[in-house]
Amino acid sequence: MAKKKVTPKKELPKVHTELGGFDISINSFGEINRSIDIDKINEFLNKHMDDKKLRGRDEEEV
């Protein structure tokens, strides 16, 4: 009898609830495919992450 090929189930990455359903992959041409628009990802990062390069600057200078 031939052995059955077992394909592992693709687990979705654990992400923040605001980014639910986020999936990212690279196709055969090297292009990055995302399930969420990059603007939404950037908005999330701006809200939740601290940018070390911008510490100590006034909002007017940025």
C-alpha positions in Angstrom: 0.0 0.0 0.0 1.1 3.5 -0.7 1.7 5.8 2.2 -0.7 8.7 2.5 1.0 12.1 2.5 0.0 14.0 5.6 -0.2 17.7 5.1 0.1 19.8 8.2 -2.7 22.2 9.0 -1.8 25.8 8.5 -2.1 27.5 11.8 -2.9 31.2 11.8 -0.5 33.4 13.7 -1.5 34.8 17.0 -2.3 38.5 16.5 -3.8 41.4 18.4 -7.6 41.4 18.4 -7.6 44.6 16.3 -5.7 42.7 13.5 -7.9 39.6 13.6 -7.6 37.5 10.4 -4.1 38.9 9.6 -2.1 36.6 7.3 1.0 37.3 5.4 2.8 35.3 2.8 5.4 35.6 0.0 4.5 34.4 -3.4 6.8 32.7 -6.0 7.7 36.2 -7.4 8.9 37.4 -4.0 5.9 39.7 -3.5 4.5 40.1 0.0 0.8 39.3 0.2 -1.2 40.5 3.2 -4.8 39.9 4.2 -5.0 43.4 5.8 -4.3 46.7 4.1 -0.9 48.2 4.9 -2.5 51.5 6.0 -4.5 49.7 8.7 -1.3 47.9 9.9 0.6 51.3 10.0 -2.2 52.9 11.9 -2.2 50.1 14.5 1.6 50.3 14.9 1.5 54.1 15.3 -1.1 53.7 18.0 0.6 50.8 19.9 4.3 51.1 19.3 6.9 53.6 20.6 9.3 54.9 17.9 12.7 55.3 19.5 13.9 57.7 16.8 11.0 60.2 17.7 11.5 60.2 21.4 12.2 63.7 22.8 11.0 65.5 19.7 8.2 68.0 19.9 5.1 67.2 17.8 5.8 70.4 15.8 9.2 69.2 14.5 7.9 65.8 13.2 
